[in-house]
Amino acid sequence: MLYEIRTYTFKPLRGADWLALYKSEGLALQQEFLGDLIGFFETEIGDISQIVDIWAYKGLDDRLARRDRMAADSRWQEFGRKVKALDILVSMESRIMRPTDFSPLK
């Protein structure tokens, strides 16, 4: 199992705008296509302009196939246009992590 950890950084005090749109229109689509949501987090202490999500995949090929199917879907494309129109995303970092042999998440 591999885990993708995405960190979104927003313009100050604007993360809540994205989160509201994501919750109403993006979350169900990602769950439909990506499947295994491990967690979704808001920063409590530190850079409070960040939101982090974690998704699990069987491997890199599984991740690529799932994300490609989602990217091709017109509903996801419309969500992307709405996010772009908000003009609040500063950066997005994506890391692929593999658990150690002693990790509780395998």
C-alpha positions in Angstrom: 0.0 0.0 0.0 1.1 3.5 -0.8 -0.1 6.8 0.6 -0.4 10.1 -1.1 -0.2 13.1 1.2 -1.3 16.4 -0.4 -0.7 19.7 1.2 -2.7 22.6 -0.2 -1.6 26.2 0.8 -4.2 29.0 0.3 -4.1 32.7 0.5 -4.5 33.9 4.1 -8.0 33.2 5.5 -9.3 31.6 2.3 -8.9 27.9 3.0 -12.4 27.8 4.4 -13.8 28.9 1.0 -12.0 26.0 -0.8 -13.0 23.5 2.0 -16.7 24.5 1.7 -16.6 24.0 -2.1 -14.7 20.8 -1.8 -17.1 19.4 0.8 -20.1 20.2 -1.3 -18.8 19.2 -4.8 -15.4 17.6 -4.7 -15.3 15.1 -1.8 -18.0 12.7 -3.2 -16.2 12.6 -6.6 -12.8 11.9 -5.1 -14.3 9.1 -3.0 -16.0 7.7 -6.1 -12.8 7.6 -8.1 -10.0 7.4 -5.6 -11.7 5.3 -3.0 -9.5 5.0 0.1 -9.6 8.3 2.0 -7.4 8.0 5.1 -7.8 11.5 6.5 -8.5 15.2 5.8 -6.9 17.8 8.1 -6.9 21.5 8.8 -3.8 23.0 10.5 -4.5 23.9 14.1 -1.0 25.2 15.0 1.5 26.3 12.4 0.8 27.5 8.9 -3.0 27.9 9.2 -3.4 28.4 5.5 -2.8 24.7 4.9 -5.1 21.7 4.4 -3.8 18.2 4.1 -5.4 15.1 2.8 -4.2 11.5 2.7 -5.3 8.8 0.2 -4.3 5.1 0.0 -3.5 3.2 -3.2 -2.5 -0.3 -3.9 0.5 1.0 -5.9 1.6 3.7 -8.3 -0.3 2.1 -11.3 -3.5 2.0 -9.2 -3.0 5.7 -8.3 -2.3 6.7 -11.9 -5.4 4.8 -13.2 -7.7 6.2 -10.6 -6.5 9.8 -10.9 -6.6 9.6 -14.8 -10.3 8.4 -14.6 -11.2 11.2 -12.3 -9.4 13.9 -14.4 -11.3 12.7 -17.5 -14.7 13.1 -15.7 -16.6 16.3 -16.7 -17.9 16.7 -13.1 -14.3 16.9 -11.8 -13.3 19.2 -14.6 -16.2 21.6 -13.6 -15.1 21.4 -10.0 -11.6 22.4 -11.1 -12.9 25.4 -13.0 -14.8 26.5 -9.8 -11.6 26.2 -7.7 -9.6 28.2 -10.3 -12.3 30.9 -10.3 -11.8 31.3 -6.5 -8.2 32.3 -7.2 -7.1 31.3 -3.7 -4.6 28.4 -4.2 -1.0 29.4 -3.6 0.6 25.9 -3.9 0.0 22.2 -3.8 2.6 19.6 -2.8 2.0 15.9 -3.3 4.2 13.2 -1.7 4.0 9.4 -2.1 4.9 7.6 1.0 5.5 3.9 1.7 4.9 2.5 5.2 7.7 0.9 7.1 7.4 -2.7 8.0 6.4 -1.8 11.6 3.9 1.0 10.7 0.3 0.5 11.9 -0.8 1.5 8.4 0.4 -1.1 5.9 
